[in-house]
Protein backbone atom coordinates (compact mmCIF):
# COMPACT_ATOMS: atom_id res chain seq x y z
CA UNK A 1 0.00 0.00 0.00
CA UNK A 2 2.96 2.33 0.65
CA UNK A 3 4.09 2.05 -2.97
CA UNK A 4 0.67 3.01 -4.31
CA UNK A 5 0.54 5.97 -1.92
CA UNK A 6 4.00 7.01 -3.15
CA UNK A 7 2.88 6.84 -6.80
CA UNK A 8 -0.08 9.04 -5.94
CA UNK A 9 2.29 11.51 -4.24
CA UNK A 10 4.50 11.61 -7.34
CA UNK A 11 1.52 12.24 -9.60
CA UNK A 12 0.37 14.99 -7.24
CA UNK A 13 3.80 16.61 -7.24
CA UNK A 14 3.82 16.71 -11.04
CA UNK A 15 0.33 18.21 -11.02
CA UNK A 16 1.36 20.84 -8.43
CA UNK A 17 4.49 21.85 -10.34
CA UNK A 18 2.48 22.14 -13.56
CA UNK A 19 -0.15 24.21 -11.74
CA UNK A 20 2.48 26.54 -10.28
CA UNK A 21 4.15 27.08 -13.64
CA UNK A 22 0.84 28.00 -15.29
CA UNK A 23 -0.69 30.03 -12.48
CA UNK A 24 2.37 31.66 -10.91
CA UNK A 25 1.53 35.08 -9.51
CA UNK A 26 2.61 38.05 -11.56
CA UNK A 27 4.17 40.94 -9.66
CA UNK A 28 3.77 43.56 -12.38
CA UNK A 29 0.34 44.63 -11.15
CA UNK A 30 1.72 45.37 -7.67
CA UNK A 31 4.33 47.86 -8.84
CA UNK A 32 3.33 51.50 -9.23
CA UNK A 33 2.72 52.58 -12.86
CA UNK A 34 5.79 54.83 -13.05
CA UNK A 35 8.07 51.86 -12.25
CA UNK A 36 6.55 49.44 -14.74
CA UNK A 37 8.68 48.54 -17.73
CA UNK A 38 7.57 49.28 -21.23
CA UNK A 39 7.55 46.47 -23.75
CA UNK A 40 10.98 47.39 -25.14
CA UNK A 41 12.46 47.55 -21.64
CA UNK A 42 11.13 44.09 -20.80
CA UNK A 43 13.07 42.62 -23.70
CA UNK A 44 16.28 44.07 -22.26
CA UNK A 45 15.85 42.57 -18.79
CA UNK A 46 18.26 39.85 -17.78
CA UNK A 47 17.56 36.62 -15.96
CA UNK A 48 18.78 38.20 -12.72
CA UNK A 49 15.85 40.62 -12.90
CA UNK A 50 13.34 37.83 -13.38
CA UNK A 51 11.26 36.69 -10.45
CA UNK A 52 12.14 33.44 -8.70
CA UNK A 53 8.97 31.76 -10.01
CA UNK A 54 9.99 32.51 -13.61
CA UNK A 55 13.41 30.91 -13.14
CA UNK A 56 12.08 27.58 -11.85
CA UNK A 57 12.42 24.77 -14.34
CA UNK A 58 9.14 22.80 -14.06
CA UNK A 59 10.75 19.50 -15.06
CA UNK A 60 13.51 19.91 -12.52
CA UNK A 61 10.95 20.99 -9.92
CA UNK A 62 9.15 17.70 -10.53
CA UNK A 63 12.39 15.81 -9.90
CA UNK A 64 12.90 17.67 -6.63
CA UNK A 65 9.30 16.83 -5.68
CA UNK A 66 9.95 13.15 -6.45
CA UNK A 67 12.77 13.19 -3.93
CA UNK A 68 10.53 15.15 -1.51
CA UNK A 69 13.01 17.99 -1.09
CA UNK A 70 12.67 21.75 -1.73
CA UNK A 71 13.59 23.13 -5.14
CA UNK A 72 17.21 24.28 -5.21
CA UNK A 73 18.46 21.97 -2.45
CA UNK A 74 22.14 21.09 -2.57
CA UNK A 75 23.56 17.79 -3.81
CA UNK A 76 24.08 16.39 -0.30
CA UNK A 77 20.40 16.85 0.55
CA UNK A 78 19.37 15.27 -2.74
CA UNK A 79 21.67 12.29 -2.19
CA UNK A 80 20.43 11.75 1.37
CA UNK A 81 16.79 11.89 0.27
CA UNK A 82 17.50 9.60 -2.68
CA UNK A 83 19.16 6.98 -0.47
CA UNK A 84 16.38 7.20 2.13
CA UNK A 85 13.65 6.67 -0.48
CA UNK A 86 15.56 3.84 -2.17
CA UNK A 87 15.81 2.02 1.14
CA UNK A 88 12.09 2.50 1.66
CA UNK A 89 10.91 1.47 -1.83
CA UNK A 90 13.60 -0.90 -3.11
CA UNK A 91 12.23 -3.83 -5.18
CA UNK A 92 14.12 -6.41 -3.11
CA UNK A 93 11.94 -5.56 -0.12
CA UNK A 94 8.87 -6.67 -2.09
CA UNK A 95 10.29 -9.91 -3.51
CA UNK A 96 7.29 -12.00 -2.39
CA UNK A 97 4.64 -10.07 -4.34
CA UNK A 98 5.38 -9.75 -8.09
CA UNK A 99 2.93 -6.86 -8.58
CA UNK A 100 4.45 -4.79 -5.77
CA UNK A 101 7.93 -5.67 -7.01
CA UNK A 102 7.08 -4.36 -10.48
CA UNK A 103 5.70 -1.13 -9.03
CA UNK A 104 8.75 -0.77 -6.78
CA UNK A 105 11.04 -1.31 -9.78
CA UNK A 106 9.30 1.49 -11.71
CA UNK A 107 9.44 3.76 -8.67
CA UNK A 108 13.14 3.05 -8.19
CA UNK A 109 13.81 3.91 -11.83
CA UNK A 110 12.05 7.25 -11.38
CA UNK A 111 13.95 8.00 -8.17
CA UNK A 112 17.24 7.24 -9.93
CA UNK A 113 16.25 9.41 -12.90
CA UNK A 114 15.30 12.27 -10.56
CA UNK A 115 18.55 12.08 -8.60
CA UNK A 116 20.75 11.95 -11.69
CA UNK A 117 18.89 14.86 -13.33
CA UNK A 118 19.28 16.97 -10.18
CA UNK A 119 22.94 16.00 -9.89
CA UNK A 120 23.55 16.99 -13.52
CA UNK A 121 21.70 20.29 -13.09
CA UNK A 122 23.70 21.18 -9.96
CA UNK A 123 26.99 20.34 -11.68
CA UNK A 124 26.01 22.51 -14.66
CA UNK A 125 24.95 25.31 -12.24
CA UNK A 126 21.40 25.46 -13.59
CA UNK A 127 19.89 25.52 -10.10
N, C-alpha and C positions, 0 to 999 in steps of 0.2 A: 504494500500500500504506500510505503514511503517513496518508491520510485515513481508511481503515478502522480503523487502529490508534487514531486519535484518537476515532472514534466509539465504539470499545470502551472507551476511557478515560472518555469522558463517561458512558456507561452505567454503568460501574463507580463513578464518583463519585456518581451519583444513588443507586445501591444502597448505597454506604457511608454517605451522609448519612441515608438512610432507616433503615439499621441502627442508626446512632448515636442517632437520635431515639427509636427504640423501645427500645433496650437501653442507654440511658445509665445509668451507675452512680448509685445513690442513696446519699447520704451520711448519711441518717438512722440507719442501723444502726451507724454508726461513732461517733456521739455517745453519751456516757453517758446513762442513762435520766433522770437528774434535769434534763438540759438539753434533752430532747426536748420539742417543742411538743405541746400537746393539739390536738384537732381545731379547737376554736374559736380558738385562737391561730394556727393555720396560715392561717385565713381572713383574719386581720388583717395577715399579712406583706405587705410591699411587694415590688415587683420588684427593689429593691436588695438584698433579703435572699435572693433566689433564686440558685441556683447558676448558673454560667456556662453549663452544658449546657442548663439549662431556658430560658435567654434566647436561644438560637440559633434563628433562623428556618430551618427545613429547606429551604424553597424558595430562600431567599437563600444558604444554604450551598451548595446545588447550583450556583447561579450563580457563586459564588466558585470552586468546584471546576472549573467549565467554563473559567474563565480561569486555572486552575492557580495560584491565589494563596491564602494563608491567610485564613480567615474574619475579617472586621473590618479588612482592609487599607484603607489610605487611597485616595483617588480617584486620586492620581498613580500608585500601584502598579497599580491596576486599569487605568488608561489605557495604561500602558506594556505590561502583559501583553496587553491587547486588541489594541494595534497590532502587537505581536510575532506574535501568533497569526494575525492577519489577513494579515500579510505571508507567513506560512508556508502558510496554507490558502486563499488567495484564489482564486476561480474562474478568473480570467484566467490563472493559472499553468497550469491544466489545460485549456486551450482545445482541445487536439488530441483528447482523449478525452471524448466526451459523458457517459459514465457517471460518470467522476471529476468532471467539471464540475458535474453535478447534485448529487453528494454534497458537493462543496466549497461549492456555493451554499447548501445546507441547513445546513452547518456554519457558514458565515459568518452566516446569519440567527440561529442560536443564540448565536454569539459576540456579535453586536450586541445581541440581547435581554438577554443576561447583563450586558453592560457598562451598558446603559441602566437596567436594574433596580437594579444596584449603585449607579450614580450617583444615581438617584432616592432610594434608601434612605439614602445618605450625606447628601444634601441635607436630607432630612426627619429626620435624626438618629435613625434606627432602628437603626443599627449602632454 
